[in-house]
Amino acid sequence: MTRKTVRSRGTLQLATARGFSLLELLVAMAVFLIVSGASFTLFQRHQALLSREQGLAGLNIGLRNALTQIQIDVVNAGNGLIVGAYVPSWPMGASIVNPAPSTPCNNASTYSYTASCFDTLNAITVDPDPTVPVLHPQSLSGGCVTTSASGPTTITLYSLPPSGFTPSSAAAKFHAGDQMLFVAASGNPYVPFTTARLSANGATGGSTNQYVALTFNSTLAGGYNNAGATGNDPLNMTTSQGTNGIDPSKLHDSFCSSDWVLRLSPIIYSVDTTTDPTNPKLMRTRGGVQNVVMEQVVSFRVGAGIFGDLSDNYRYNASTAPANGGYYNDFTEVRAIRVSLIGRTKPDTINTYRNLFDQGPYQVLGSSTVVNPRNLSMNNN
């Protein structure tokens, strides 16, 4: 083998080991950048789509869970209110507050809402705690108790403790702010009632402290109460009068030892716009404990199907007469309840999409359910 041949082989091996040229490297990098850019662009678009789909899926689940919880609570509205053979002659179980919404009731620039946009639903039930006694009201002398007074004042009723309780153990179950329901043992054609809030904790009374003593804020004449969430009747059961509300024969302001006094434990559904107006939350409140049922709520409307209405309409105006689409705040006429709930995904200001509900940069979903509380169909003949 000649020296020339060996040199040629060495040169060939060296040339082979040199790898890509600079031009080849630049071309490869350009191709890689183009493919990577396309891939990341596609990934970014799909990531936004995935985020929107996850938001819609979460919204759908939230709507279903919220309506299911409402249905469970409302179908049992009126539980515990049947305490005697004649008491079921009036149906009681749910009251609705339909505020007159402002126009508009939301701020389109900040995506926020106000309280006037939303209704309130009260599922009225007796306290389910079996250790809370049911009492029979009387005066200290054994006569009847009048719940009304000519001016705001406090009134005290007395009751012998039921079997299994001492006066002190029974009194310890009642606290200031508790809402009490007074129910007559009989009546014709209705069993009358009223409601009042305790102004002090339960105590004992009588010459030997043999009674349970409950002090409450007086009602108006006839068993009516002033409206207002902080008043004697925040559930709006007794705040509408005469031709513009509940039949006066359904209310009363005198109760005797054969009648009943029960502590209520209502379940209240309302929308909180005070904490964060940009994130309205559907709240479930019972016994002073609030729980968030659903966030980003943009509509919570509650309609009433009233007794004797054969039109299948639901009334969303409690302040007008039935002939004008309302029901005059007479919750004793309610036989069915329609709950409509609309929620939204989180606002996305970058997205150019605008929905048709309130023109916000988010997607909305709505659902509704009709609930027929078991305790609202009594005495319909």
C-alpha positions, 0 to 999 in steps of 0.5 A: 500500500502506497503512502498516497493511498493511506493519506487519501483514506485518512482525508476521507475519514476526517471529512466524514467525521466533520458532521453537518455544515453550517448551512445544514444546521441553519436549515434544520433550525428553521424547520424546527422553529416553524414546526414548533411554532405551529405546534405551540400555536395549536396547543395554545388554542386548544388550551383556551378551548379546554379551559372554556370546556372545563368551565362549562362542565363545572358550571353544569355540575354546579347548576345540577347540584344547586337545584338538587339541594334546593329540591331536597329542602323545598320538598320537605318544607312544612315539616313539623308543622302538623302538631294537632288533629286540626292544624293541617287545615291551612297549608304552610311551608314556603314563602317567596320574596320577589323584589322589583328589580332595578333597570338594569340591576347589573353593571355591564362594565364591571360584570357585577350584580346587585341584590335587586336582581335576585329572589329569596326562597324560604323553606319554613320548617320546625326545628328538627332538633328532637330536644327542643320542646313544643310549648302551650302558651298561657299567661301567668294567671293561666289565661290566654296570651295576646301577642299584639300591643298598641306600640312596639313592646315585649310580651312574655308567655308562660308554659308548663314544661312538657314531659321529660323536661324541667322548667330550666332545661326546657328554657335553655333550648330557646335563645334571643332571635329565635323565630317562634310560630304560634298555632291555634289548635282549631279554627273555621275555616282556617287554623289561625297563626302568627309569628314573633321573634324572641327578644331574650333567652328563655327563662323560668317564671312563676312563684316557684319557677314552675313555668318556662317563660319566653319573652318576644317582640309584640305583633301588630293587631290581628297577628300581622307584623311589619315587613323587613329582614330585621323585623319580627317576621323576616320570613314574610309570613304575616307581613301582607294585610287584607285585600293586598295579602293574606286573608285576615282570618288566617292570622290571630293574636290570642293564644291559649294553653290548648294552642301551640308554640314551636321554634322555627328553623327555616332554610333560606336561599338567597344570593350574596352580592355584598361580599363580592358583587363581581361573584354573586353567590347562592347561599343556603342559610339555616340556624345562622350558618351560611354555606355557599351552594354555587358561585357566579350566579347571574339569575335566581328567580322563584315563581309560585303556582297558586291554589285554584290557578288552572293556567299552569302559570307561575307568579313572579310578582308577590306585590300584585293581585293574581289577576295581574300576575301576582299572588299578593304575598299570600304564601298560604296559597302557594302549592308549587314552586318553580326555581330558575337558576342561571350561572356563568363562567368566569369573565374573560376580558381577552375573549371577544365572545359576548353572550346574549343574556347580559352581553358579558365576556363569559358563557352562561347556562341555565336550568330550572325545576318545579317542586311540589312540597308534600305539605302544601297540598292539604285541604285542597278540596 
